[in-house]
């Protein structure tokens, strides 16, 4: 069973690897005096780091607070190293103790992450691959008919975004969005009125690739928060027919 927690862990792992790879490229470019390349890699690194930060907050709703206290402790430790006053040393040590106590409280607190929407989507996608549902659509905005059509046949998932010209005219999407989609392997079809991408492989491979793709769409192409309240799934349940 490919669970939502597995999906999330996979995305975090993939983005972590990409972050580390980009950092290596930056260091190498600087070493080779290729400063323009270093700049482009740094821009990409910033985007990946932001996506990773968002995913870690989904995985653990207390992540930001924990990171705050961790950074506070590290900064206080650096202050101690350069401080000569005994009074200030006592202050820093007391502050570190307080920060550690706050961090410990957060570590013991369990707050349920809000996975409901993504869990449902993962379950329905798996049903699509099991041929239990068909005509799957992920609507980001029903009123403006902004959706992704997702189908499965011949061991391949086809993801399509139709109605491009209408969406552009209504300013629901931009040419900048379309270029980003093309960079992650979407291609124009039907006289450039639709963008389509095909994912091949076995069930596990398709699920992994699709979730990696979906993370890029959510965090790099569109601001999913803009559509969250309007987003929903539509499909035909073949087991009921």
DALIN-V413209 format. One record per residue. N is the residue number from 1. RES is the residue in one letter. D_LAST is the distance of its C-alpha to the last C-alpha in Angstrom with 2 decimals. Layout:
# DALIN-V413209
N_RES_D_LAST, N_RES_D_LAST
This chain:
# DALIN-V413209
1_X_24.94, 2_X_25.84, 3_X_26.54, 4_X_27.50, 5_X_31.07, 6_X_31.11, 7_X_30.01, 8_X_32.78, 9_X_35.37, 10_X_34.57, 11_X_35.03, 12_X_38.25, 13_X_39.50, 14_X_38.84, 15_X_40.52, 16_X_43.39, 17_X_44.03, 18_X_43.99, 19_X_46.40, 20_X_48.77, 21_X_48.64, 22_X_49.53, 23_X_52.37, 24_X_53.79, 25_X_53.62, 26_X_55.41, 27_X_58.15, 28_X_58.61, 29_X_58.80, 30_X_61.39, 31_X_63.35, 32_X_63.40, 33_X_64.34, 34_X_61.15, 35_X_60.78, 36_X_58.43, 37_X_55.95, 38_X_56.41, 39_X_55.60, 40_X_52.31, 41_X_51.31, 42_X_52.29, 43_X_50.08, 44_X_47.10, 45_X_48.09, 46_X_48.11, 47_X_44.53, 48_X_43.32, 49_X_45.28, 50_X_43.76, 51_X_40.19, 52_X_41.20, 53_X_42.77, 54_X_39.61, 55_X_37.49, 56_X_40.10, 57_X_39.97, 58_X_36.21, 59_X_36.84, 60_X_39.74, 61_X_40.19, 62_X_43.86, 63_X_44.48, 64_X_46.53, 65_X_48.74, 66_X_49.37, 67_X_50.28, 68_X_52.67, 69_X_54.61, 70_X_54.67, 71_X_56.17, 72_X_58.59, 73_X_59.83, 74_X_60.36, 75_X_62.29, 76_X_64.45, 77_X_65.26, 78_X_66.48, 79_X_68.58, 80_X_70.20, 81_X_71.18, 82_X_73.18, 83_X_74.55, 84_X_78.12, 85_X_78.51, 86_X_78.17, 87_X_77.02, 88_X_74.19, 89_X_73.26, 90_X_72.90, 91_X_70.74, 92_X_68.43, 93_X_68.15, 94_X_67.29, 95_X_64.66, 96_X_63.10, 97_X_63.01, 98_X_61.28, 99_X_58.70, 100_X_57.99, 101_X_57.52, 102_X_55.03, 103_X_53.14, 104_X_53.15, 105_X_51.72, 106_X_48.81, 107_X_48.25, 108_X_47.99, 109_X_45.68, 110_X_41.93, 111_X_39.79, 112_X_36.03, 113_X_34.86, 114_X_32.15, 115_X_29.35, 116_X_26.40, 117_X_25.20, 118_X_25.87, 119_X_24.42, 120_X_21.07, 121_X_21.24, 122_X_22.23, 123_X_19.37, 124_X_16.71, 125_X_18.71, 126_X_18.73, 127_X_14.94, 128_X_15.03, 129_X_17.57, 130_X_15.61, 131_X_12.78, 132_X_10.36, 133_X_10.27, 134_X_11.40, 135_X_13.58, 136_X_15.54, 137_X_18.47, 138_X_21.35, 139_X_23.10, 140_X_26.77, 141_X_27.42, 142_X_24.87, 143_X_27.74, 144_X_29.24, 145_X_26.03, 146_X_27.20, 147_X_24.44, 148_X_23.68, 149_X_20.80, 150_X_19.81, 151_X_18.12, 152_X_18.38, 153_X_19.26, 154_X_22.11, 155_X_23.00, 156_X_23.70, 157_X_22.51, 158_X_23.38, 159_X_24.33, 160_X_25.25, 161_X_26.98, 162_X_26.96, 163_X_29.19, 164_X_32.30, 165_X_34.85, 166_X_33.43, 167_X_33.28, 168_X_36.85, 169_X_38.10, 170_X_36.72, 171_X_38.28, 172_X_35.06, 173_X_35.87, 174_X_39.14, 175_X_40.44, 176_X_41.45, 177_X_37.81, 178_X_36.94, 179_X_39.84, 180_X_38.73, 181_X_35.25, 182_X_36.97, 183_X_39.16, 184_X_36.18, 185_X_35.10, 186_X_32.89, 187_X_33.80, 188_X_33.91, 189_X_31.75, 190_X_31.40, 191_X_35.02, 192_X_34.94, 193_X_32.26, 194_X_29.89, 195_X_30.54, 196_X_28.57, 197_X_28.93, 198_X_27.52, 199_X_27.53, 200_X_27.78, 201_X_28.07, 202_X_26.45, 203_X_24.07, 204_X_27.01, 205_X_28.96, 206_X_26.24, 207_X_25.67, 208_X_29.45, 209_X_30.02, 210_X_27.27, 211_X_28.64, 212_X_32.12, 213_X_31.05, 214_X_29.34, 215_X_32.52, 216_X_34.60, 217_X_32.51, 218_X_32.68, 219_X_36.33, 220_X_38.01, 221_X_36.37, 222_X_35.29, 223_X_36.31, 224_X_32.97, 225_X_34.71, 226_X_34.97, 227_X_31.21, 228_X_30.27, 229_X_29.81, 230_X_27.66, 231_X_25.49, 232_X_21.84, 233_X_18.59, 234_X_15.70, 235_X_12.51, 236_X_8.80, 237_X_7.15, 238_X_5.33, 239_X_5.65, 240_X_3.79, 241_X_0.00
